């Protein structure tokens, strides 16, 4: 399509934040245009389909408790496939189960007698998770801010349960092993995991941005238009200049910092996902497995096709293993991952087929202290605004909320649709 030369608002970036902003502006009746440099929408969320295998760009899940989700998408229409509410922890020669007692009260006795941590640890962690799930968000964010590790220690949890369960779990969530992510971010993560269900759409995670973009008028989505520069009232793409009243930069954080020099360059964390295909699943349950033996190689692993059979060809199983950091695929690294997966699952992996290795250098923005109330300013002055999970919390929720919030700031700035 031809590129317009003038519009009220230009949104740069077609990921979750940009699409969320577009939905709010569209609802308010504002004239907007979204420009996306790649050949698709979705940003960091994408699904590749190869020979019947459905592989997301890195292991990602959707949490039904994300507050911004219901305003943007009908979760039921995504045809969700859910995982078991809890984890299995490999420690020594056994797998130990920890489940969410608020979601599955019948699992409480089994969780309390699990072989991970001490009995007191499990009671204290249940109390911490319940507190995060039930207290108002304002009270959680009023609490003194520390690191995630300090928060866990202040809750009275032992070194053992932190190392055997919580460090591997949170390292996969935050893409960092030191657990120096803000305790405010950790509290909101625990809140969502305790209150919601975790799953993937049957068609893959790419179904989420597709559903959010669905109601938007297609002519206002300019795909394949790389943005070269941004200035007050003007966006320059490869197709020319677009003049506007306001600009929302909703790209990844490093691109945003390059386009907006006044924006600090944020720290980002990387993740690597190994995808294997197997003729038989090593376990039958759709549940996340953690390494409680403190090897610190694999953060988590899951048989995705146990939850979503659509992710694998008939009669096959898809296994994902997530590594903290960016690991260049090699025969040596593959061999190590196979050995670790064999130990964690207690099953041979020699006949598994390595399908893909997905490296994501910018998987998540870092969220070190201080994060305060998790909301950084989105208005930069001169009609420039910024949106994304690097301005809120590092998550799908943060991206959706960040885009919605930036659009609200634009509406207030240009005097249209206030309160929408």
Rosetta blueprint (number, residue, H / E / L):
1 X L
2 X L
3 X L
4 X L
5 X L
6 X E
7 X L
8 X L
9 X E
10 X E
11 X E
12 X E
13 X L
14 X L
15 X L
16 X H
17 X H
18 X H
19 X H
20 X H
21 X H
22 X H
23 X H
24 X H
25 X H
26 X H
27 X H
28 X L
29 X L
30 X L
31 X L
32 X E
33 X E
34 X E
35 X E
36 X E
37 X L
38 X L
39 X L
40 X L
41 X L
42 X L
43 X L
44 X L
45 X L
46 X L
47 X E
48 X E
49 X E
50 X E
51 X L
52 X L
53 X E
54 X E
55 X E
56 X E
57 X L
58 X L
59 X L
60 X L
61 X L
62 X E
63 X E
64 X L
65 X L
66 X L
67 X L
68 X L
69 X H
70 X H
71 X H
72 X L
73 X L
74 X L
75 X H
76 X H
77 X H
78 X H
79 X L
80 X E
81 X E
82 X E
83 X L
84 X L
85 X L
86 X E
87 X E
88 X E
89 X E
90 X E
91 X E
92 X L
93 X L
94 X E
95 X E
96 X E
97 X E
98 X E
99 X E
100 X L
101 X L
102 X L
103 X L
104 X L
105 X H
106 X H
107 X H
108 X H
109 X H
110 X H
111 X H
112 X H
113 X L
114 X L
115 X L
116 X L
117 X L
118 X L
119 X H
120 X H
121 X H
122 X H
123 X H
124 X H
125 X H
126 X H
127 X H
128 X H
129 X H
130 X H
131 X H
132 X H
133 X H
134 X H
135 X L
136 X L
137 X H
138 X H
139 X H
140 X H
141 X H
142 X H
143 X L
144 X L
145 X L
146 X L
147 X E
148 X H
149 X H
150 X H
151 X H
152 X H
153 X H
154 X H
155 X L
156 X L
157 X L
158 X L
159 X H
160 X H
161 X H
162 X H
163 X H
164 X H
165 X H
166 X H
167 X H
168 X H
169 X H
170 X H
171 X H
172 X H
173 X H
174 X H
175 X L
176 X L
177 X L
178 X L
179 X L
180 X L
181 X E
182 X E
183 X H
184 X H
185 X H
186 X H
187 X H
188 X H
189 X H
190 X H
191 X H
192 X H
193 X H
194 X H
195 X H
196 X L
197 X L
198 X E
199 X E
200 X E
201 X E
202 X L
203 X L
204 X L
205 X L
206 X H
207 X H
208 X H
209 X H
210 X H
211 X H
212 X H
213 X H
214 X H
215 X L
216 X L
217 X L
218 X H
219 X H
220 X H
221 X E
222 X E
223 X E
224 X L
225 X L
226 X L
227 X E
228 X E
229 X E
230 X E
231 X E
232 X L
233 X L
234 X E
235 X E
236 X E
237 X E
238 X L
239 X L
240 X E
241 X E
242 X E
243 X E
244 X L
245 X L
246 X E
247 X E
248 X E
249 X E
250 X L
251 X L
252 X L
253 X H
254 X H
255 X H
256 X H
257 X H
258 X H
259 X H
260 X L
261 X L
262 X L
263 X L
264 X L
265 X L
266 X L
267 X L
268 X E
269 X E
270 X E
271 X E
272 X E
273 X E
274 X E
275 X E
276 X E
277 X E
278 X E
279 X L
280 X L
281 X L
282 X L
283 X L
284 X L
285 X L
286 X L
287 X L
288 X E
289 X E
290 X E
291 X E
292 X L
293 X L
294 X L
295 X L
296 X L
297 X L
298 X L
299 X L
300 X E
301 X E
302 X E
303 X E
304 X H
305 X H
306 X H
307 X H
308 X L
309 X H
310 X H
311 X H
312 X L
313 X L
314 X L
315 X L
316 X L
317 X E
318 X E
319 X E
320 X E
321 X E
322 X E
323 X E
324 X E
325 X L
326 X L
327 X L
328 X L
329 X L
330 X L
331 X H
332 X H
333 X H
334 X H
335 X H
336 X H
337 X H
338 X H
339 X H
340 X H
341 X H
342 X H
343 X H
344 X H
345 X H
346 X L
347 X L
348 X L
349 X L
350 X L
351 X L
352 X L
353 X E
354 X E
355 X E
356 X E
357 X E
358 X E
359 X E
360 X E
361 X E
362 X E
363 X E
364 X E
365 X E
366 X L
367 X L
368 X E
369 X L
370 X L
371 X L
372 X L
373 X L
374 X L
375 X L
376 X L
377 X L
378 X L
379 X E
380 X E
381 X E
382 X L
383 X L
384 X E
385 X E
386 X E
387 X L
388 X L
389 X L
390 X L
391 X L
392 X L
393 X L
394 X L
395 X L
396 X H
397 X H
398 X H
399 X H
400 X H
401 X H
402 X H
403 X H
404 X H
405 X H
406 X H
407 X H
408 X H
409 X H
410 X H
411 X H
412 X H
413 X H
414 X H
415 X L
416 X L
417 X L
418 X L
419 X L
420 X L
